[in-house]
Structure formats: C-alpha cells, structure tokens
Amino acid sequence: MTEENYDSRKIDGRSLSKKVEEQVKQGVEQLKAEKGITPGLATILVGEDPASRMYVRLKHKACERVGIHAEDHNMPESTTQEELMERIRELNSRKDIHGILLQLPLPGHLDDKSAMLAIDPAKDADGFHAYNMGKLLIGEEGLVPCTPKGVIRALEEYNVPIQGKYAVIVGHSNVVGKPMAAMLVNRNATVSVCHVFTDDLKKFTLDADILVVGTGVKHLIKADMVKEGAVIFDVGITEENGKVYGDVDFDNVVKKASLITPVPGGVGPMTIAILMEHVLTAAKNA
C-alpha cells in the first residue's frame, strides 16, 4: 500500500464533528421554534492558564456555530472556594443556563472535586458528576464524559463492531480511561485497563482489537505494540517546540491499523461536538 492510501485508514474527527454539530444545530432550531428555548452553556474558568483559555474559546466558537447561547465566567486566580461555589449555585438556579462546564485544572488552592459535585447533575455538560458517572456504570448513559462518548460515536459511524471484541485502554483517568471502560463494557466488549503500574504493557496492546490510549506520553505506542488491523484512538496530546504529538507513533502505526485517529484532528473535535450535544440534551430535559 502506498503512502497516499493510508489516508483511508484515518478516522476524520473533523468531518465527524461537523456532522454531529449539524444535527445539534437542527435540534437547537427545532427547540427554539417549538418551545421558545435557546440552550445555554456557562463555562467557568479560574485563572489565566493559556491552554485552558484556548479550550474555552474553542467551546464558545462551537456554541456560535450551532446556535447555543454561551457565557464565559472568567474568575481571577485569587478566587476562594466559597466564591467558586457561590458562582456554581447561582448558575444552577438560572433557567436560561442548561449546561455548566468547570474548566480544569483549577488553581492548586481550590478543591475541584467538591466544585464538580456542586454542579446540578442535570446541567453537568462534561458528564463528570458522581451521579452521572454512577448512572453510566449501571448502563444508563445520559450526560457522560465527552471524549469517550466521542470515541463510541466514531466506532458507530465507521461501523466498527464492539460486541465480543477485545478492547484495551491505556490510562485510567476519570475523564477518559474509566468511563471509556464502562461504555465499552456496556456494549459487551471484553476490556482491559492498563496504566503506569501495568507490567508488560505490550502484552495487552498486542492483542487489542480496539485500542484507546490517553496518557500524555509522546509516542508511547509503537508499531510493534499493535496487531494488524487494530482500530486505534489516540486521546493523548504532548506539545514540543510548537508541535503537537499524540501517544501513538502515528506514521508507523498507521501501516498496521485498519483505522486510527490522527493528532490533531481526531478525538479533539469530536469531544467538543459531543459537548454541544449534551447542552442540547440538557435543554430538552429542563
């Protein structure tokens, strides 16, 4: 197979996200027309972290594209826990705000867990609240973490069977790894979750039909660690000298994978599109 042919193996997160956003846009217009409701998202950003500011900006641009009302609640680095909790309580009580997103990480003096738990589960656009995570574990997937849901959507769009397949997840974060495992188990995959303490990572990854990697370790997964025909989702991101790299050595692994997400342009756009879908869902359920 020539280099150009490898393009057919790329999971195009950008075009998939456009498809999802178009569906959301239609849903937003319908909700406005039928019930006079405009879905609203409030983002809370504490401090001036450049990466966090960029992520919030991308989310607001997506809101513009689909017709969702978006508010940016930018709070100073010196914000106290009580001030943050008060802002969340205020947004919980507003009928025109259907989704609340607390941009992480928070400055070190703030407790992110108690702040996340203060968000009304019905407005938990990110799907991180313990109530929504608990529902996910018993197979009731409502507002769930956006990145793993984006991975599931891509598997569905590309007609990749999940039932009976062996899925390996590298990284056991609350944001990706754990909810990803639950979603795959809900669809009857056999799942292994690996992490920094796993002995002989290659032994697991080499058998995976579906491989999801989210560690933030540049090119952790090499070509000799994946089997021929595997479907691979690279959720990791590392910035080096102004260039962005994934957890998977894409240029070499693409030669063995049947489908693979690039970095950038893979999982990232899908994550934001799913967030938009969540805000619409929350508005419909309000």
C-alpha positions, -999 to +999 in steps of 0.1 A: +000+000+000+014+034-009+017+064+015-014+081+000-036+051+006-030+053+043-054+083+043-083+059+041-073+045+075-076+079+092-107+085+114-116+120+104-127+136+136-132+170+120-158+158+094-175+136+120-177+166+144-192+187+116-219+160+111-227+159+149-227+198+150-251+199+121-275+176+139-272+197+171-279+229+151-311+214+137-321+203+172-314+238+186-335+254+159-363+230+165-363+236+202-364+274+197-393+271+172-414+246+192-408+258+228-390+291+225-360+278+244-324+287+235-299+262+250-274+279+272-239+269+283-219+286+311-182+280+313-162+288+344-125+295+341-105+303+372-071+320+365-053+327+333-039+293+322-033+297+284-042+261+275-075+264+294-083+297+278-078+282+244-101+252+252-128+275+265-125+297+233-129+266+211-160+255+230-176+290+227-168+290+189-187+257+186-216+272+205-217+300+180-218+275+151-248+256+165-268+284+179-262+278+217-260+308+240-226+308+257-214+327+287-178+328+299-174+333+337-138+341+340-128+344+376-094+356+390-067+333+402-073+346+438-109+332+438-118+314+470-136+281+472-167+298+486-167+323+458-165+295+432-192+275+450-215+306+451-210+311+413-219+275+406-250+278+429-261+309+410-257+292+376-276+261+389-306+284+397-307+301+363-334+288+340-316+301+309-284+281+316-288+244+308-252+233+309-223+242+332-187+235+324-160+240+350-127+242+331-100+220+348-074+222+361-082+247+389-056+266+407-039+245+435-057+261+464-092+251+451-109+217+456-121+206+421-140+175+435-163+195+457-168+221+430-177+194+404-202+179+429-218+212+434-229+214+398-265+203+393-262+168+377-289+178+351-266+207+340-233+186+341-223+192+305-189+175+309-205+143+324-181+143+354-206+144+383-206+113+405-244+109+399-239+108+361-208+085+364-228+062+386-256+060+361-230+052+334-218+023+355-253+007+356-257+012+319-278+044+319-258+067+297-271+102+299-246+130+304-213+111+303-177+123+297-175+137+262-142+122+250-151+085+255-186+092+241-169+107+210-149+075+206-181+054+208-197+077+182-168+073+159-169+035+163-206+036+153-200+059+124-173+037+110-193+006+116-167-010+139-183-039+158-178-037+196-196-067+210-173-096+216-142-076+207-111-072+230-106-035+239-076-022+257-075+012+273-041+027+283-046+053+310-072+051+339-082+087+344-117+097+355-120+118+323-112+091+297-100+057+309-126+047+335-157+060+317-143+046+284-141+011+300-177+014+313-190+024+279-172-005+261-184-030+288-220-017+283-216-027+247-203-062+256-167-057+247-140-076+268-120-048+284-085-044+299-075-012+315-037-005+317-018+023+333+016+034+346+018+004+370+009-023+344+036-049+339+044-056+302+020-031+285+029-046+251+014-080+261-020-063+264-019-038+235-007-065+210-039-084+214-063-054+212-090-052+185-098-017+198-070+003+215-077+036+233-047+055+246-048+085+268-016+091+288+000+122+275+033+103+269+046+111+234+047+081+211+043+056+239+026+031+215+050+019+187+042-002+157+055-034+173+029-030+201-002-032+179-017-061+159-025-060+122-060-045+117-064-029+151-087+002+155-068+028+174-079+060+192-052+084+203-065+106+231-031+119+243-015+152+235+020+164+240+033+198+229+070+200+220+087+230+203+053+243+190+044+209+175+017+186+188+022+148+192-001+120+202+005+089+224+008+068+193+036+068+168+012+076+140+035+074+110+045+039+117+014+025+135-009+036+106+007+010+084-007-018+107-040-002+119-073-006+100-085+027+114-066+053+135-072+088+148-046+115+139-034+141+164-046+168+159-079+164+141-090+131+156-107+128+190-105+166+199-131+179+176-155+151+184-152+159+222-164+194+216-192+183+193-205+158+219-204+187+245-227+207+222-250+176+220-250+174+258-261+211+262-290+205+237-300+173+256-299+192+290-321+220+275-346+195+262-348+178+296-351+210+316 
